[in-house]
Amino acid sequence: MDVLDIARWQFGITTVYHFLMVPLTLGLGVLVAVMHTMWVRTDKPEWLRMTRFWGRIYLINFVLGVATGLVQEFQFGLAWSEYSRFVCDVFGSLLALEALLAFFLESTFLGLWIFGWGRIPKKVHLASLWAAVLGSVVSAYFIIAANSWMQHPVGVVTDDATGRPLQVDFLAVLTNNTALAAFSHAIVAALMVAGALLVGIGLWHLRKRELAGAATTDVDHAVWRRSVRLGGVVSLAAFVLVALTGDLQGKLMYEQQPLKMSSAEALCETEAPAPFSLFAFGKLGSNECDDVHSWTIPYLLSYLAHGDFSTAVPGVDELQQEYAAVYGATYPDDPSFGDKAGEPIDYTPVLAVTYWGFRLMIGMGLTSAAVAAYALWSTRTVRVPTSRVGVHGSLLAVAAPFVANAAGWVFTEMGRQPFVVYPNPDVAVGEQVYFFTAQAVSPGITAAEVWTSLIALTAVYGALAVVELWLIVRFVRRGVPTRDGAPTPGPTPDGTPDADLPGGRDATDDVLSFAY
Amino acid sequence: MDLQTLWFAAVAVLWTGFLLLEGFDFGVAALLPVLGRRTADRHLMLRSIGPLWDGNEVWLITAAGAVFAAFPGWYATWLPVLYLPFVLVLFGLIIRAVAFEWRHSHHTERWDSAWTQVITTGSLIAAAGIGAALGATTLGLPIDADGNRVGGPFAGLGWPALLGAVAVLGFSLVHGAVFLALKTDGPVRLAARAFARRWSPVAALPLLGWAGLVQLRSGTLATGVLWLVAALAVVVASARIRVDREGQAFTAWAVVLLGAAATVFGAGYPVVVPSTIDPAFDVTIADASVSDYTLTVMTWAAGIGLPVVLGYQAWTYWVFRKRLSAEPEPHAPAEPVAS
């Protein structure tokens, strides 16, 4: 592999990995803040316990998101310096504003929340968690605005001297319709992740307690029951919104990146009305569209793309020719294109990835919604589910929205290839700003360097994933600390009461020591 | 003052703010095995920086983000030339961050001491690596006319990088010790004082040397005065810590950094990456900058955002201002146990 391919793998691996933490941070942050608010308002102990339990998971996960996010900011410069130079007038400022307006808020107030139990007034303490959550949401907005600008560059003109985009309208960049659609889609998808976690773990604990004959009147029961109900409602509501925002995004994408969407459908020829592909077979991997056949639902794709049942949807073959006519059939014979110089350009993304990525996203989202519905149904009135398949399935399905999120991003990013900055079709041909991925990589670095960092980062990330999962599983198994008849814990090495072990302390003490 | 100069100053302030704040948590983390003889002492040291380190680290993200945003030509030259060193810095920062949080997610002696060592190791790597990167970008990197590296993957790691690494480490160690003396009580406070007393003048020499070299290369009278201020502050800090005036010593040691960093950036201006191959290849703020429009947008955003950030970050420091002690406090069961 050349530097370009290794750098792409590195970006893909580190970004998908980072995005396992991000939706959980976003979604669970909101839900923990809701729990904390409920505790402040009602003073009911189960809300406090829930804040404590889910807050802990939130923090274990948060820190890994922060740590892997560092890599994101630096690798634009490290491996993609030509990209950084090209998009500099827009992209860098969004990252800087994200740090200034969001990361400070997030980290400072989260520190206050973690260490502030009992030190600052109760409401100020609660407000600090909301401030941290707001920081996460704002950061999501800025980074998605930056990404959406690559998908749909707005607010710029081409600088005649350098050939690079020159920002002329910052507000247009911030209100990019691509960004608004992607942001709302990502936020509700993050809530699905958090909802699924609450449902899966809550059901597992409910069933375990039920089988052990535990009381259904104590605080612990209330903790798990409320967790399941809250998670189920949030999941289902978020799923409806995910579908609506996804539909909106799909329609935009048909205008802005028709090739991405037609590839997602493996739609070779232009068809009117166009059918939606349910399942494709044939040689998807060959990337030759005509080798692919599908089972289809007639008319549906026309509706998804344009909102009616008749309009034509352009096929991959036709679009490929269109793009080749406008943007060139071969890469310019210029050293900045590296090994790709003079080679033919394939405007069709990797079909197997776009087609199955799209379906994996939808399928996993549906799975998650079904699990949420099951959870709400099986816990209706005062019921507790004891079905092994149902409960263990729900626990397993915690992974589903994570996979859906990752698949959605892989689809979106690989679907924009071979461009790293996609030409905006609203701008006249000739005045468009666009950039091929092949010219984006840093020219001065060697394959050995990128291999080293790729292997090192992947190894470290893998090791961290093992520890994170182990910590979370261990913590989840232990459940919320109870005060009922549990043994008194020994002191931790520093002589302070152990935060996580059950003990004979009162609830206030429990929460305070939760701080660390 | 034109916008490019203003943003050069802003970037300088961000890097200096980062070193000033994260400097003490780097220092405290590096001193864990030196000053923290007992487990309780190490936990006390970690508690002193627990609520603060993450907020401090955002200064790094913002500083790097501002370099990308305002001077992408600097960002896109600097990072690839020092590709592997920067990856190593990221590695240090990653393991350090997770160690802070994960250390107390499981309670055994071995787990605790292992993650404590990870915090120390990660902090040492990050401090040295960032120092090396800053030393290299202010003293010189082997770049050609296009800003690409001349030489192999380690060509950027010459004596300037080494000097920067030692300078940041030296500054941070004493900074962390004085911070601990100011912030804690008991054996840690005494040990931190003793450490600061022993090392305070010597540890600042690499930093003064670095600033002095930039001053000799391209300094002005004003930056020369700033260098003298830094040198004088070393003397004051050493004298004040010797009479146990911790607050004054901390302030003076901060002035050492402020003076030295102001010299480095002020004397370096307007060059952001000097080339060791040929001064004609130097990257200046004019070569590296984005458009005036984008700088104007960012000026507005930062003009409104930065004071707010400084306000709430200062408030956090105020909330956690209390001196900490390893001994359990009598009759205070409600005291947050934060270790």
Chai-1 contact restraints between the chains, C-beta under 6 A:
chainA,res_idxA,chainB,res_idxB,connection_type,confidence,min_distance_angstrom,max_distance_angstrom,comment,restraint_id
A,I60,B,S105,contact,1.0,0.0,6.0,A-B,restraint_1
A,V63,B,A97,contact,1.0,0.0,6.0,A-B,restraint_2
A,V63,B,V98,contact,1.0,0.0,6.0,A-B,restraint_3
A,V63,B,E101,contact,1.0,0.0,6.0,A-B,restraint_4
A,L64,B,V98,contact,1.0,0.0,6.0,A-B,restraint_5
A,V66,B,A97,contact,1.0,0.0,6.0,A-B,restraint_6
A,A67,B,I94,contact,1.0,0.0,6.0,A-B,restraint_7
A,A67,B,A97,contact,1.0,0.0,6.0,A-B,restraint_8
A,A67,B,V98,contact,1.0,0.0,6.0,A-B,restraint_9
A,L70,B,L90,contact,1.0,0.0,6.0,A-B,restraint_10
A,L70,B,L93,contact,1.0,0.0,6.0,A-B,restraint_11
A,V71,B,L90,contact,1.0,0.0,6.0,A-B,restraint_12
A,E73,B,A64,contact,1.0,0.0,6.0,A-B,restraint_13
A,G77,B,Y75,contact,1.0,0.0,6.0,A-B,restraint_14
A,G77,B,A76,contact,1.0,0.0,6.0,A-B,restraint_15
A,G77,B,L79,contact,1.0,0.0,6.0,A-B,restraint_16
A,L78,B,L79,contact,1.0,0.0,6.0,A-B,restraint_17
A,L78,B,Y83,contact,1.0,0.0,6.0,A-B,restraint_18
A,L78,B,F86,contact,1.0,0.0,6.0,A-B,restraint_19
A,S81,B,A76,contact,1.0,0.0,6.0,A-B,restraint_20
A,S81,B,P80,contact,1.0,0.0,6.0,A-B,restraint_21
A,S84,B,P72,contact,1.0,0.0,6.0,A-B,restraint_22
A,S84,B,A76,contact,1.0,0.0,6.0,A-B,restraint_23
A,R85,B,P72,contact,1.0,0.0,6.0,A-B,restraint_24
A,R85,B,A76,contact,1.0,0.0,6.0,A-B,restraint_25
A,C88,B,P72,contact,1.0,0.0,6.0,A-B,restraint_26
A,C88,B,V290,contact,1.0,0.0,6.0,A-B,restraint_27
A,D89,B,V290,contact,1.0,0.0,6.0,A-B,restraint_28
A,D89,B,S291,contact,1.0,0.0,6.0,A-B,restraint_29
A,D89,B,T294,contact,1.0,0.0,6.0,A-B,restraint_30
A,G92,B,F68,contact,1.0,0.0,6.0,A-B,restraint_31
A,G92,B,A69,contact,1.0,0.0,6.0,A-B,restraint_32
A,G92,B,P72,contact,1.0,0.0,6.0,A-B,restraint_33
A,S93,B,A69,contact,1.0,0.0,6.0,A-B,restraint_34
A,S93,B,T294,contact,1.0,0.0,6.0,A-B,restraint_35
A,S93,B,M298,contact,1.0,0.0,6.0,A-B,restraint_36
A,L95,B,G65,contact,1.0,0.0,6.0,A-B,restraint_37
A,L95,B,F68,contact,1.0,0.0,6.0,A-B,restraint_38
A,A96,B,G65,contact,1.0,0.0,6.0,A-B,restraint_39
A,A96,B,A66,contact,1.0,0.0,6.0,A-B,restraint_40
A,A96,B,A69,contact,1.0,0.0,6.0,A-B,restraint_41
A,L97,B,A301,contact,1.0,0.0,6.0,A-B,restraint_42
A,A99,B,I61,contact,1.0,0.0,6.0,A-B,restraint_43
A,A99,B,T62,contact,1.0,0.0,6.0,A-B,restraint_44
A,A99,B,G65,contact,1.0,0.0,6.0,A-B,restraint_45
A,L100,B,T62,contact,1.0,0.0,6.0,A-B,restraint_46
A,L100,B,G305,contact,1.0,0.0,6.0,A-B,restraint_47
A,L101,B,G305,contact,1.0,0.0,6.0,A-B,restraint_48
A,F103,B,V58,contact,1.0,0.0,6.0,A-B,restraint_49
A,F103,B,I61,contact,1.0,0.0,6.0,A-B,restraint_50
A,F104,B,V58,contact,1.0,0.0,6.0,A-B,restraint_51
A,F104,B,V309,contact,1.0,0.0,6.0,A-B,restraint_52
A,S107,B,D54,contact,1.0,0.0,6.0,A-B,restraint_53
A,S107,B,G55,contact,1.0,0.0,6.0,A-B,restraint_54
A,S107,B,V58,contact,1.0,0.0,6.0,A-B,restraint_55
A,T108,B,G55,contact,1.0,0.0,6.0,A-B,restraint_56
A,T108,B,Y312,contact,1.0,0.0,6.0,A-B,restraint_57
A,T108,B,Q313,contact,1.0,0.0,6.0,A-B,restraint_58
A,T108,B,T316,contact,1.0,0.0,6.0,A-B,restraint_59
A,G111,B,P51,contact,1.0,0.0,6.0,A-B,restraint_60
A,G111,B,D54,contact,1.0,0.0,6.0,A-B,restraint_61
A,G111,B,G55,contact,1.0,0.0,6.0,A-B,restraint_62
A,L112,B,T316,contact,1.0,0.0,6.0,A-B,restraint_63
A,F115,B,P51,contact,1.0,0.0,6.0,A-B,restraint_64
A,F115,B,A338,contact,1.0,0.0,6.0,A-B,restraint_65
A,W117,B,P336,contact,1.0,0.0,6.0,A-B,restraint_66
A,G118,B,A334,contact,1.0,0.0,6.0,A-B,restraint_67
A,G118,B,P336,contact,1.0,0.0,6.0,A-B,restraint_68
A,L166,B,S291,contact,1.0,0.0,6.0,A-B,restraint_69
A,Q167,B,Y293,contact,1.0,0.0,6.0,A-B,restraint_70
A,Q167,B,T294,contact,1.0,0.0,6.0,A-B,restraint_71
A,F170,B,V297,contact,1.0,0.0,6.0,A-B,restraint_72
A,S442,B,P80,contact,1.0,0.0,6.0,A-B,restraint_73
A,P443,B,N148,contact,1.0,0.0,6.0,A-B,restraint_74
A,G444,B,P80,contact,1.0,0.0,6.0,A-B,restraint_75
A,G444,B,N148,contact,1.0,0.0,6.0,A-B,restraint_76
A,G444,B,R149,contact,1.0,0.0,6.0,A-B,restraint_77
A,I445,B,P80,contact,1.0,0.0,6.0,A-B,restraint_78
A,I445,B,Y83,contact,1.0,0.0,6.0,A-B,restraint_79
A,E449,B,Y83,contact,1.0,0.0,6.0,A-B,restraint_80
A,E449,B,L84,contact,1.0,0.0,6.0,A-B,restraint_81
A,E449,B,P153,contact,1.0,0.0,6.0,A-B,restraint_82
A,S453,B,V87,contact,1.0,0.0,6.0,A-B,restraint_83
A,L471,B,S105,contact,1.0,0.0,6.0,A-B,restraint_84
A,T492,B,H107,contact,1.0,0.0,6.0,A-B,restraint_85
A,P493,B,T39,contact,1.0,0.0,6.0,A-B,restraint_86
A,P493,B,E109,contact,1.0,0.0,6.0,A-B,restraint_87
A,D494,B,T39,contact,1.0,0.0,6.0,A-B,restraint_88
A,D494,B,A40,contact,1.0,0.0,6.0,A-B,restraint_89
A,D494,B,H43,contact,1.0,0.0,6.0,A-B,restraint_90
A,D494,B,S339,contact,1.0,0.0,6.0,A-B,restraint_91
A,T496,B,V337,contact,1.0,0.0,6.0,A-B,restraint_92
A,T496,B,S339,contact,1.0,0.0,6.0,A-B,restraint_93
A,D498,B,H107,contact,1.0,0.0,6.0,A-B,restraint_94
A,L512,B,P336,contact,1.0,0.0,6.0,A-B,restraint_95
A,S513,B,V337,contact,1.0,0.0,6.0,A-B,restraint_96
A,A515,B,P336,contact,1.0,0.0,6.0,A-B,restraint_97
A,A515,B,A338,contact,1.0,0.0,6.0,A-B,restraint_98
A,Y516,B,H104,contact,1.0,0.0,6.0,A-B,restraint_99
A,Y516,B,A338,contact,1.0,0.0,6.0,A-B,restraint_100
A,Y516,B,S339,contact,1.0,0.0,6.0,A-B,restraint_101
